[in-house]
Amino acid sequence: MGRRMLAVRIINTSRGLLKKVRHFPCGATAVSRLVGDFRLRYRCRPAMMQELSQFE
């Protein structure tokens, strides 16, 4: 498996997990913190920023 394919799988898995966590008690707060952290860590990755825009 190539690096690009692995990155796509990680993004898809993370997106699914964030959607599920959002429905937990206090999950919306946890998701917003994680999204903020991901935005700082992956600011040079446009695909990641596009995926994270779904959680605003």
N, C-alpha and C positions, 0 to 999 in steps of 0.2 A: 504494500500500500504506500503510495507516495505521500509526501508532506502535505500537498494541497488537499488530497482526499481526506487525510487525517484531520486537517483543520476544519473541513466542512462537517465531518462527523462530530467533532467536538462542539462546534457552533450549534448544530441541530440538537444534540443532547442537552446542552446548556439551556437552550431556548425552551425545550420541553420541561426541564426541571424547574426553571423559573416560573413557568405558567402554573405548574402544580403547587409550588411553594406559595404562590400568591394567594391561594385559597385557604392556607393554614391560618390559624389565629396569629395575628401580628405578622403574617407573611408578607403583606404589602410593604411594611417597613423594612423587612429583611431584604426583599427584592430590590427596593429602591437603593439600599445601601450597597448591595452587590453590584447593581448596575452602575452606580457612581464609581465604585472601585474599578470595575471593568473598563469604564470610560477613561480613567486615568492610565491604566495599564496598557490598553490597546488603542490609544488615540491615533496611532499611525496606521491602523487597519480599517479601511473604509467599509469592508464587508461586515466587520464586527460592529461598527457604529450603526450601520443600517439595521442589523438585527436588534441591537439594543434600543433603537428608536421605538420599537413596539411596546416597550415597557414604561414609557413616559406618561 
